[in-house]
């Protein structure tokens, strides 16, 4: 799942591949703003066939948070 999320970050948001780690913070380390986060959420929903609730967005601090959330949603 990490590799898939990493690929989305690199392809959709033009994040440097070497910067993407499980511990990397989306905003502070990768420079993802709120609009880009929305784009990432839409891309994840399309790619993984899940629905991400708006209330859950505040939990997406690190790449690992996104990966763990998607793993839970995909069972």
C-alpha positions as CSV (number, residue, x, y, z in Angstrom):
1,X,0.0,0.0,0.0
2,X,2.9,2.4,0.8
3,X,4.3,2.0,-2.7
4,X,0.9,2.8,-4.2
5,X,0.4,5.9,-2.1
6,X,3.9,7.0,-2.8
7,X,3.3,6.6,-6.6
8,X,0.2,8.8,-6.2
9,X,2.1,11.5,-4.4
10,X,4.8,11.5,-7.0
11,X,2.5,11.4,-10.0
12,X,-0.4,13.5,-8.9
13,X,1.3,16.1,-6.6
14,X,4.8,16.1,-8.1
15,X,6.4,15.2,-4.8
16,X,10.0,14.1,-5.0
17,X,10.1,10.3,-4.7
18,X,13.0,10.3,-2.4
19,X,11.1,12.6,0.1
20,X,8.3,10.1,0.5
21,X,8.6,8.0,3.6
22,X,6.1,6.6,6.1
23,X,7.2,9.2,8.6
24,X,7.1,12.2,6.2
25,X,4.5,14.8,7.1
26,X,2.3,15.7,4.2
27,X,2.3,19.5,4.9
28,X,5.6,20.1,6.7
29,X,7.9,17.7,4.8
30,X,6.2,17.3,1.4
31,X,4.6,20.7,1.1
32,X,1.1,19.4,0.5
33,X,-1.5,22.1,0.9
34,X,-5.2,21.7,1.6
35,X,-6.1,21.7,-2.1
36,X,-3.5,19.1,-2.9
37,X,-4.7,17.0,0.0
38,X,-8.2,17.1,-1.5
39,X,-6.7,16.0,-4.9
40,X,-4.8,13.2,-3.1
41,X,-8.0,12.0,-1.4
42,X,-9.9,11.9,-4.7
43,X,-7.1,10.0,-6.3
44,X,-7.0,7.5,-3.4
45,X,-10.8,7.1,-3.6
46,X,-10.6,6.4,-7.4
47,X,-7.6,4.1,-7.2
48,X,-8.6,2.1,-4.2
49,X,-12.4,2.2,-4.4
50,X,-12.9,3.6,-1.0
51,X,-14.8,6.6,0.4
52,X,-12.7,8.9,2.7
53,X,-14.9,10.8,5.1
54,X,-14.2,14.6,5.4
55,X,-14.0,14.1,9.2
56,X,-11.0,11.8,8.7
57,X,-8.9,14.2,6.8
58,X,-7.5,15.8,10.0
59,X,-5.9,12.4,10.8
60,X,-3.7,12.5,7.7
61,X,-0.6,14.1,9.1
62,X,2.0,11.7,7.7
63,X,2.2,9.4,4.7
64,X,1.9,6.5,7.1
65,X,-1.4,7.9,8.4
66,X,-2.8,7.7,4.8
67,X,-1.3,4.3,4.2
68,X,-2.7,2.9,7.5
69,X,-6.2,4.4,6.9
70,X,-6.4,2.9,3.4
71,X,-5.2,-0.5,4.7
72,X,-8.0,-0.4,7.3
73,X,-10.6,0.6,4.7
74,X,-9.5,-2.2,2.3
75,X,-9.5,-4.8,5.1
